[in-house]
Amino acid sequence: MLTSKVLNIGLISLAICFSSCKQEGADLPSMKAELTQRFGAIREKVIRPAEGYLKHEYLIPAGFYKQMWDWDGYFMGYYWLNNGRPDLLQSWALNLMEGIDERGYVCGCATVNGPKVMHGSFSMKPFLSQGIVLASEALGDWSWVEPWYEKTCRALAFRDSTQYDANYGLYFWENGFQSGADNNVALNYYAGDKRSFLAADCSTMQLREFKAQARIAKELGRSEDAKYYAKRADELSAAINKHLWCAEDACYYNIDRSTGAFYKRVSYSSFWPLFESLASKSDGQKMLRRHMFNPKEMQSPYGFRTLSASDPDYNNKNIIKPFSNWQGPVWIIANYIYSVCLYNYGFADKARWQCEKLAPLVLEDLRKYNTTHECWSAETGEPLSPAFTYTDSDGRFIGFISWNLLLELMMDSATGGPKYLMEIRY
């Protein structure tokens, strides 16, 4: 006769199995409807009223993070723009522009008490001009940018003075943490590592900034500036393809600035040029088939990895300090970026597959905790950081929201809705 303990364990196992089977069997429209409903109940947690240094409403990742971060705010602002609140992306841009100093430096992280100084100068990632363009298009208004125009030009000049390599016409991060993909092995992320890499992600982001600034200048009637920034965009596009594309491997790699050699690590950042459709159709498809859809590299049972499984440093450790783990785990933001690449190169079926794998992970979190994790194990689907030891004063798991909201847009695209490609037209 079974003991009550064994019986209970058996019933729990059956319930888990049933829940998992039911979840996997659910169709995308049903999962999308539930995701929208559950996100709708918590998404306001990322919005904070103006306070102190932050003079406009600001966006936070929520949960573990209470600060305003550069690219978190950009991607959350894009989510809200497509949910009736383009003013939130505008406010994000205004808060950043308020803080641009006489050098053109703008912080990558800010609190109500001021910029959070860390990891060198930690200038924000290249997203400001892009955010201004997307917000202005949605608002149907460019006039609000006029008072800040000179400051945005100054911010672009500052990046040229600190992160531009004139020998290659490409951009680099001062350190790996600055990239946002904190411990990306394709970069120098330890303080003692003095190498420097011309980066596919940084260069592509900056290319989009030049395109965006050309558009802003055009809308504000500054035709000479518009020509200048368009020329910079075209030159950077050519440099990315000339120096970072490895035809032999059908892959974009970072380059070691001291040796000029490819640093052959296939990571999340390798795919940013495809986000901007920089590879030809045939080359882009070849790269995706060889690396993204390869189970030995980026494709896992639970979505696409952030680092090739064939890389010697590949792991799925639960890390949040001293940096979050981008050495393998599945991140929603990385998968959103991949989804744009997939649509750009004609793989809508793979974008749908992504949603079929990602939605159960996020829904399971939402059902259990009314929040989500930052990332999940690419091998088991186990939720990773933040660990369950991170709780609020009532002992509840604090979780993370941030750009995970983008999964709702991905699900919309996969179920017949518009494609959210973040295009910058100039």
Summary of the structure (lengths in Angstrom):
residues: 426
radius of gyration: 21.5
end to end distance: 74.1
largest distance: 85.8
contacts: 1444
relative contact order: 0.12
helix: 50%
strand: 11%
